[in-house]
């Protein structure tokens, strides 16, 4: 994975989204226009704790997040999602 310069601010988490599925369980190929936005990814950077909150995720955790959560950003040619820690629903 590419080295990231900088870090998220307090309460923010940088996630590398898992690639969207290209085939269904039955083997049907899904075209790009019909692919669902992935809802799972790997945490690559974590900001500090906000006041009165603890940081519950760490770098390397695989997480599930809400469908419309976060902001898509591109750093060094790699796409990431910047989320609030509260947008993370589940740690796998």
C-alpha positions in Angstrom: 0.0 0.0 0.0 1.2 3.5 -0.8 2.6 5.6 2.0 0.2 8.4 3.1 1.7 11.7 4.1 -0.4 13.4 6.8 -3.1 12.1 9.1 -6.8 12.5 9.6 -8.0 15.1 12.2 -9.7 14.1 15.5 -12.7 11.8 15.0 -11.9 11.0 11.4 -10.8 7.7 9.8 -9.3 7.0 6.4 -10.5 3.8 4.8 -9.4 2.0 1.6 -12.7 0.7 0.2 -12.9 -3.0 -0.8 -13.3 -3.5 -4.6 -16.9 -3.8 -5.8 -18.0 -7.3 -6.8 -17.6 -8.1 -10.5 -19.7 -11.3 -10.5 -22.8 -12.5 -8.7 -22.8 -15.8 -6.7 -24.3 -17.5 -9.8 -21.4 -16.3 -12.1 -23.2 -13.4 -13.9 -20.8 -10.6 -14.7 -21.9 -7.2 -13.3 -21.4 -4.2 -15.6 -19.6 -1.1 -14.1 -22.9 0.9 -14.3 -24.7 -1.5 -12.1 -22.1 -2.1 -9.4 -23.0 -1.3 -5.9 -20.8 1.1 -3.9 -18.7 -1.1 -1.5 -19.7 -0.9 2.2 -16.6 -2.5 3.5 -13.0 -1.4 3.7 -9.7 -1.5 5.6 -8.7 1.3 8.0 -5.4 2.9 6.8 -5.2 5.9 9.1 -6.9 7.1 12.3 -7.1 10.6 13.7 -6.9 11.3 17.5 -9.8 11.0 19.9 -12.4 13.8 20.1 -13.2 15.2 23.5 -15.3 12.8 25.5 -14.8 10.0 22.9 -12.4 7.1 22.6 -10.9 5.8 19.4 -12.4 2.4 18.8 -10.7 1.5 15.5 -7.1 1.0 14.6 -5.0 0.8 11.4 -5.6 -2.6 9.7 -9.1 -3.1 11.0 -11.7 -4.2 8.4 -14.9 -2.2 8.9 -18.4 -1.9 7.6 -19.8 1.6 7.1 -23.1 3.2 6.0 -24.0 3.4 2.3 -23.9 7.2 2.1 -21.1 7.8 4.6 -17.9 9.7 4.2 -16.2 11.8 1.5 -14.3 10.2 -1.4 -10.8 11.5 -1.8 -7.8 10.6 -3.9 -4.3 10.6 -2.4 -1.2 9.8 -4.5 -3.5 8.2 -7.1 -5.3 5.9 -4.7 -9.0 6.3 -3.8 -10.0 6.4 -0.1 -13.0 7.3 1.9 -12.7 9.8 4.8 -15.3 8.9 7.5 -16.3 10.1 10.9 -15.6 7.3 13.4 -19.3 7.4 14.2 -20.1 6.4 10.5 -18.4 3.0 11.1 -21.1 0.5 12.0 -19.1 -2.7 12.6 -15.5 -3.9 13.0 -15.0 -7.3 11.4 
